[in-house]
Structures are given as structure tokens and as C-alpha cells.
Amino acid sequence: MDLVYSLLVMIRAHEESDTKSKRVTAAIRKQCEGWMAGTFSGVIRNGRDPLWVRRENNEWKLIPERVTAAREALSL
């Protein structure tokens, strides 16, 4: 019986995760569609910023020492 209970808990956890994923995806998609339609002008945030840039005064600034490493990695 413990095994069945454990499986049910894992199934429920997976369903919760799947529901959250769908909600987040729908919210980001709605922002993107609004941006393309011109009704949303904010920054669409999804995940983390790349490690070789930083956002300052609503524009991207390269971090020189990290850009060099990123370019080297891409060249390989």
C-alpha cells in the first residue's frame, strides 16, 4: 500500500508541475503576442540573462572579460 501511495503522490506532483508549466508558458506567450501587436511595451523576462551581458538603463551592456570567454567557446 505504501508503494501505491507514493506513486499517487508522485503523479499529483507531476500534474502540479505540468499545470504550472502551462500557465507560465501561456503568460509568456500572451506577453509576446502583445509585444508583436504593439499593446505591450515592457521587457519580456524568461529565465536568466546571459552571463556575458548586464542590463543598465534599459539597454544591454557587454561584460568585456566574459564576452571574450563566450566568443572563445563559440569559436571552438
C-alpha positions as CSV (number, residue, x, y, z in Angstrom):
1,M,0.0,0.0,0.0
2,D,2.9,2.3,0.7
3,L,4.1,1.9,-2.9
4,V,0.7,2.9,-4.3
5,Y,0.5,5.9,-2.0
6,S,4.0,7.0,-3.1
7,L,3.0,6.7,-6.8
8,L,-0.1,8.7,-6.2
9,V,1.9,11.5,-4.6
10,M,4.4,11.5,-7.4
11,I,1.6,11.6,-10.0
12,R,0.0,14.5,-8.3
13,A,3.3,16.4,-8.1
14,H,3.8,15.8,-11.8
15,E,0.3,17.2,-12.5
16,E,1.1,20.3,-10.4
17,S,4.3,20.8,-12.3
18,D,2.7,20.4,-15.6
19,T,-0.1,22.8,-14.7
20,K,2.4,25.5,-13.6
21,S,4.5,25.0,-16.8
22,K,1.4,25.5,-18.9
23,R,0.4,28.7,-17.0
24,V,3.9,30.2,-17.3
25,T,4.1,29.3,-21.0
26,A,0.7,30.9,-21.6
27,A,1.6,34.1,-19.8
28,I,4.9,34.5,-21.7
29,R,3.1,33.7,-25.0
30,K,0.5,36.4,-24.2
31,Q,3.2,39.0,-23.5
32,C,5.0,38.1,-26.7
33,E,1.8,38.4,-28.7
34,G,1.0,41.7,-27.0
35,W,4.5,43.0,-27.9
36,M,4.1,42.0,-31.5
37,A,0.7,43.6,-31.7
38,G,2.1,46.8,-30.1
39,T,-0.1,46.6,-27.0
40,F,2.7,45.5,-24.6
41,S,5.9,47.6,-24.4
42,G,7.6,46.1,-21.3
43,V,10.5,43.7,-21.1
44,I,9.6,40.1,-21.5
45,R,11.5,38.2,-18.8
46,N,12.0,34.5,-19.2
47,G,14.8,32.7,-17.3
48,R,18.1,34.4,-16.6
49,D,20.0,37.0,-18.5
50,P,23.1,35.7,-20.4
51,L,26.2,35.8,-18.1
52,W,28.2,38.0,-20.6
53,V,25.7,40.9,-20.5
54,R,24.0,43.1,-17.9
55,R,21.0,45.4,-18.2
56,E,21.7,49.0,-17.4
57,N,19.3,51.9,-18.1
58,N,17.1,49.7,-20.3
59,E,19.9,48.6,-22.6
60,W,22.3,45.7,-22.7
61,K,26.0,46.2,-21.8
62,L,28.6,43.7,-22.6
63,I,30.9,42.5,-19.8
64,P,34.3,42.5,-21.6
65,E,36.0,39.7,-19.7
66,R,33.0,37.4,-20.0
67,V,32.5,38.3,-23.7
68,T,36.0,37.1,-24.5
69,A,35.3,33.7,-22.9
70,A,32.0,33.4,-24.6
71,R,33.5,34.2,-28.1
72,E,36.3,31.7,-27.4
73,A,33.8,29.0,-26.5
74,L,31.8,29.6,-29.7
75,S,34.8,29.5,-31.9
76,L,35.7,26.0,-30.6
